[in-house]
């Protein structure tokens, strides 16, 4: 494994994105394209700035800036490249990191890795006070190999890519979602290749489609993976693992945050997913929010047509975020 140095990344203050022209971010000629339309970009930017400027006064850390950098990495067998993205607190000196940093991997929604929502969530998380003076690394992974933002405009290609990614195939006598497993393993390898990473303190957090790679990580029993989180995760097609997949003698936690009004996630999927984690030795907690729909943590969806089952819910978003931070602090012993 080739070691990747943080000091060699191309760092840019995320405030530049937070203050960008929404129209520019969604143009098909913009690379990468970070929004499907101007109104989406504007709504995310407005919510981002509101959070930044009105964050609780109990934590001065929430007012610091963060730095972001592209972090491309090789996919399974080196046959594709993926468009990872890093965000760190601006207080981290990439030329002098005395301690290894804990990592949270974010797995994106069906909007793809080039979604401004991913950058917003990563920035918000990196500015949390729980990291103390040491800091952290937030890694936005990519499971569809999208450097330019094609996911926004080419939905047919997205659905075909998704189908291929989640296909169950046979290898070595076992039927698994091997392509998904190989893809998330590549993301884990990329994270562990970073010089400043504490490879024994990793958490994965999936939004919507990101629920699928989080479940696969739970089954893979990756070394150093301490916690798993999903927000409005999609779990279609999950099959229960074999008993021998269970890993003993280690307490690890999972948090599933789900909206009971989400038409895209039936309770049968939640029950199967919870049992899957528990069979694999994870301590799994499910928070079901009574009035929440799909994508409840994305502030843009409060303007969307609720007939599609999408909608922002402030209670679910806030409670879920607080619970996720509690898991992170617990498993990282912060």
PyMOL commands that set and color helices and strands:
alter all, ss='L'
color gray80, all
select helices_A, chain A and resi 6-8+15-18+22-25+38-53+60-63+76-78+116-126+129-131+150-153+155-165+178-192+210-220+243-245+267-279+299-303+306-308+314-332
alter helices_A, ss='H'
color red, helices_A
select strands_A, chain A and resi 12-13+66-74+81-89+101-107+137-140+169-171+174-176+197-207+225-231+253-259+283-289
alter strands_A, ss='S'
color yellow, strands_A
deselect
rebuild
show_as cartoon
